[in-house]
Amino acid sequence: MKPATNKNLFKLSVLSVLLMTAASGYTQNNRFFAGVNSGITIPMGQFAKTDFTTGGYALTGFHVTAEGGWYFTPKLAVTGSFSQQFYRYYKNAYLIDLVNSDNFISHVEMKTDMYQVRCYLLGALYRYPLTEKLSLSGKLSGGILWAQTPDQFIGADYYLVGSLYYRKTPSTSLRPAGLAGIDLNYSLFDHVVIRLSGTFSYSKADFTFVKTDRSNYTRNYTMPLATAGCGINITF
């Protein structure tokens, strides 16, 4: 019994060494990563349309995005990201359309904030090495898009009536969203990666507002969004 026991122990030891070696190599080649990037974001669709009844009057803005992930194979990773975006409001175009829609307005002014958009996404990433330090990454994600309209204060002068002032309070929307993107990655150091990123996402928004007579009305916008930015990833 003793020789057989020693033989089994030897086999178990060899198997343990092989498993530890494989696990060590897997850990070295497949890492976690986390990073941030920032840049411009371009609204499209009805969200950016300049139309008094169907347009959102959104202009080019900027974004800050945080992303993390885990490579479960050398090329494939699961990812999670959060993006905060701001879009300017095309005030001049809106005021022109407002005056054209009401012949009794002689003069109008507006103070407005920016649109805010937040994206919460989960997805997958595929990395394709180009050189030892350079690689391309393609990603697909899905999740939730939260959007909020600007807080606006409008003052208008009306013929035969005088000046009237009203506030358009912010409205929020929460809808599903999908995103596709591509990254160009350069390994600056062992654990530091410089990243150029471009994405395209699609969602819709339903904003509900309250009129002066307390009735409600809703604006429905398609919200295709394109972003471009640069940032840094830390791998570990």
Phi, psi and omega in degrees: 000328184293314178301320180296322180295316178297322179295318178295320178296322179295316178298318180296322179294316179298316180297320179296317179297317180296317179296318179295322178294317178296317179295323179296315179296322179296318181296322182289327186266347184231107190242161167282155174216153176211144182193176178226151172212160182213155179173204182268157174222135189244119177279150178220183178069205180294334178302324181260357184291139177260082179219133189296332183252336184236000185254152179261348176059032179276139178248169179306137181228209180219162182220156169231125186233134173248135183218143176219162181191174180224124176278106178273350164225170180301339184240342185249138181221152168262142187226159171220143183214156174226134181230132174249124184233147178231136180232131176290154180258132183281078188297315184298317179294321180295318181294323176298315179293326179295316179295319180293336181274348183222107184290349182270353179275125177260332180202144181213145176225158182214141167246131186218146171273198179251157168294145171239137179225136176232134180241130176242112191227148170234144182191200181228153182225140176240126182254130180241110180293135174259314174223188179298327183250343187250138179209159173249145177229132173248143184217150174230134183219158174217155181173222186236138173244124175254132181225147178224134179283163180291153169277121189233141175237123185238133174238128184229142174261126182248140174299136177066358182242317184107203185269136175232143182232140176209158182244135175256099185287156182296147173238146182243156179221144178225110185222158175297154180214152174232151184218141171233142183205168177220139180237144169251117187248137176231122180281101181287314175228186184300320183241014183236124182237127173271136188228130168257129189230143173222136181223159171225126180235159179221136175202181174231162179224141175238106181254126180251130182239159179251127178281171179296336178269013177076003174277160183252152169217153186238139174249126180251122182237139163280142186229068168289133182228132176244136179233152172218136182195179177224155181192199185221140174244144172247126179256148180202000000 
